[in-house]
Amino acid sequence: MAPGMDIDIAALDRALAAVAGSRATARREGARASIILDVTGLDAAQRGALEAAVTEAARAVPGITEVRVAQTSQRVRRRLIAVASGKGGVGKSTVAANLAIALARAGHQIGLVDADIYGPSQPKLLGVEDARPHAKDKVLQPVPTPFGVPLLSMGQLVAPGQAVAWRGPMASGALGQLVEANWGAADTLVLDLPPGTGDIQLTMIQKHRPTGAVIVSTPQDLALIDARRAIDLFAKAGIPVIGLIENMAGYLCPHCGQLSDPFGLGGAEAAANDLGIPFLGRVPLDLAIRAGSDAGTPPVAGNGTEAAAFVAIADLVGAWLDREKADAAHQR
């Protein structure tokens, strides 16, 4: 090593550490600095900005006239949380959207996959119906939303109102492209699954292996019959059921203030107790939830009382995710 070269390398290392922390590893060869930059978990804009900052810092070191930067990244271990129901019409998509936003607001890195291939509704729920994803190197880039949760949905890839008349294999292939997109820093994907226990659910379980499942039902017996089937599917596949949510539970009349239960009361909690799975909470049948959902402003994104139920449920799911992460780290 030439005299003074170790001092020059130390100066280069200090300059890079100031802008990139431990992400940059440098080697100096005369007037040239070669830098390996770890961009794991960063999106395209963040990667570009970090490389520019590293290049500028290196060039400011005396004696450096040429800078070469190579980006590298590790594969992010993404957890998949399936939000499922045994039948349609129980508000599963509304719950999935609000759950994703509440988790993101609590500090989790969240993406949302609208895996309901035949009835995608997340673009409307999140107010991005006119946004279209693009592909880079044949990999889909999720669409940002006003709520800090990137989204991919079949509803963004077909014309409004167009039916998706696909057989199982084609629909399953489309789901794979949504899940395997460039999700950047998101380490947890909330999957809004279609209702039922068909090809899409089986593909998700066999190929993508969800970390856990959240089941949504209304209190009525007919919905709970099918919710039990969904729970049984995940249980047989060895997928942990994080818990059961009772949606449309109770209606408070805005005129007289009387509380009524048009779909029954407590059915989901009783079913959860019978099946030995956690009960995550109730979401009321609230006009504000319906209005906000139709307007593309999910209730949990605001400060109204209708957000409270979703926040409480997200706290329980978030705690489950934290325990799962700690357990996985301990096993490694």
N, C-alpha and C positions, 0 to 999 in steps of 0.2 A: 504494500500500500504506500502510495506516495506521501511524503511529509505533508502534514496538514489536511490530508484527505479525510481522516477520521473526524476532524473538527468540522469540515464542510458537510459531511454526512449528518452529523449531529445537528447542524444548523438547518439542514433540509428536513430532518425528522421533526424538529420543533415547529417549523413553518407549516408542515402538513398537519401536525397534531392540532394546531390552533383552529383549523377549518374543517378537519375530517375526523378528529378523535383517533380512535383505533382502526378506522376503516382503511387507512392508507398505509401501504408498505412500500418503501422506496429503495432504489439502488442507484448509485451514482457512478457513471463511467465518464471521467473527464468533465466535459461541459454538458453532458446529457444526463437527465434524470429519468429513470424508468420507474413508473409507479403502478402498483397493483391496487385497484380500488374496489373494496367490497361494497356492493350496492344492494345487498340482500334486503328485501322488504320495502324498497323505494320504488315509486312509480316513475314513469319516463321523465316527467318534468323535474322531479327531485334528483334523479340520476344525472341529468344534464347540468343542473345547477351545481351539484357537488363536484362534478368533473371540472367545470369552469373555474370554481373556487380553488380547487387543488392545483390546477394548471397555473393560475395567476400567482398563487403562493409560492410554487416552486420556481417560477421565473424571477421572482423577487429575491431569491437567494443569490448572493454574489458568485459569479462564475458559471451559473447555469444559463445556457443559451438555447437548449433544446429540451422539450418535455414530451415524454410519451406516456400515455395513460391507457391501461387495459382494465376494463370493468369485469368483475366476476361476482357471482352470487350463489348462495346456497338455496336449495329448494325449500320453500316455506312449507312447514307442516300445517296444513289447513284442516281445521275441524269443521265438520258438516253437521248442522243441527236441522233435522227434518221436522217441519211443522205439517202434521198430517191429520186427516179425519177419515172416518169410515164412509161418510156420505157428503154430498154437496149441500150448500145452503146454510152451513152452520157458522159462517163468518171466519173461516180459516185464514183467508188471504188478508183480511183486515187485521187479525191477530198477528200474522207473520210480519206485516209491514210495521206495525207499532212495536212489536217485540224487537225487531232489528234496530229501529231508531232509538228505542230506550236503551238497548245494550250499547250502542255507539255513544250515546250521551253519557253513559256510565264509564266510558273509557276503553271499551273493547274495540278492536279493529274488525269491523263488520262489513261484509258484502251480502247482497240479497239476490238470490236466484229464483226467478219465477218459473218453477219447474212444472207449473200447471199448463202443460203444452197446449191442451185443447181449449182452455178457458183462461187465458192470461189476463190478469187484472191489475198487476202491480204498477204498470206505467201510469194508469189513471190514479191509483191510490197515492202515488208519490209525485204526481203532477208533472210527469215527463213524457206525456203521450206523443209529442212531436219529435222527441229526440231519437236518434238512430245510432247504434253502435257501429264502429268501423273495425276492420281487421288489420292487424299489422303482422307480417310474416305468417299469415294464415291463422293468427290467434286473435280472438275477439277481445276488444277493449271495452270494459264496462262503462256504462253511461253514468256520469255523476248526477246526484240529485241535490235539491236544496237542503236536505237533511243530513248530509254527511255520510250517506250510505250508498255506495255505488251499486248499480242494478244492471242485470241482464235478464231479458224476458223475450219469449217468443213473440209477444205482442209488439216488440220493437222491430221485428224482422219481417212481419207480414203487413199487408194493407189493413187499415181499420175495417172491422166488420167481416174480414175474410175468414172463412172456416179453415181450420187446419185438419184436413181429412187424411191423416197419415196412419199407416199401420204401425204396430208396436215397434219393430226394429228401427224404422226411420225416426219415430218420435224419441226413442231411446238414444239414438245417435245424436240428435239435436240437443238433448239434455247433456250429453257428454261435452259438447262444445261449450255450453254455458258454464258448466262446472270447471272446466279446464282452461278457462279464459285467463287473461292477465289481470289478476286481482290485486296486484301491487302489495301494499302493506297489510291488506286484510288477512288475518289468520283464522277467521271464523266466518263461514258462510251459512246464512239462514236460508233454508230451502223450502219454498212454498210448494208442496207437492200437490198433485191432483187428488181428488177424493177417491177412495176405494183402495183396492189391493191388487192392482193389475200389473201390466208390463213395466210401466214407469217406476213403480215402487220396487219391483223385483230387480230391475237394472240398477237402481240407486243403491240397493242393499248389497248386491253381488259385486258391482264394479267400483262403486265409490265409497261404500262402507261408512254410513253416517256415524258420528261419534255418539249421538243420542237423538231421541225423538220426543217432540212435544205433541200431544194429542188434543185436538179441539172438538168439543161437542156442545150441544145445547142440553138443557136439563131433561128433555122429554125422552121417554123410553125408546121411541123409534130411532132417534139419533144415537142413543147409548148402545143399542144393539150393534150398530155398525162401528161405533168407536171401539167397542170390545174386539171386533175383528181386526181393526188396525193395530191395536195393542198386541194382540196375539201374533200378528205377522212379525212385528219387530222383536217380540220376545223369542219366537222360534228361531229368528236369525241371529240372536245373541246381541241385538242392539239395545242398549239401556233406554228405558223410557224415563225421561226426565220428570214427566208428570202430566196430569190431565187438567185442562182448562174448561170451565163451564162458561160458555158465552151466551149472551142474550138472557141473562139471569136477573129477572126482576125489572119491572117498568114503573118508574115514578111519574105519575101524571103531572104534567106541568101546570094544570089548571086547579086541581083539587088537592094535589100533594099526596094522594093515596098511592101506596105501593101495591102492585098486583104482579102475578106470576103467570103470564099467558102460556109459557112453555113448561111450567112446573118449577119446582125449587129443590135444590140439593141432590138431584139425581146423579150428577157427575161426581160430586164429593163422595156419595155413597158407593158409586161404582169404583172409585179410586181406592176406597177403604177395602172393598171386597177383593180387589185385584192386588192389593199390597203395593200400590204405587203412590207417589206423592200427589197431593192435590195442590195445584199451583194458584188457584183463586178463581174468582168470578168476575166477569165483565158484564155490566148491566146493559139492558136494551135501552139505549139512550139516543134521542134524536140528534144530539150534538155529534155523536160518533158517526152516525149515518151521513149527516150534512158535511162534516169535515172530510170524510172518506170520499164522497162524491166530488168534493171541490179540490181534491188533491192536496189537502193539508191534514195529514194524520193527526188525530187528537193528541197523541203523546208529544208532538212537536210544540204544543202550546202549553199554557199554564192553567187551563180550565180544570174543573173537578173531574171531567171525564178522562183525564190522563192518568189519574191516580191508580186505577186498577191495572193498567198496562205497566206502569212503573214498578208496582209491587211484584207483579209476575216476573218482570225482567230482573229484578233484584234476586229472586230465587233462582232463575236460570243462570244469571251471572255467577252466583255463588257456586252453582253446580259446575260451571265451566272452570272456575278457579280451582276447585278441588280436583277436577279431571286433569288439569294442566299440572298441578303439583304431583299427582299420582304418576302421570306419565314421566315427569322429570325424575322422580324417585326410582322408577323401574329402569330408566336408562343408566 
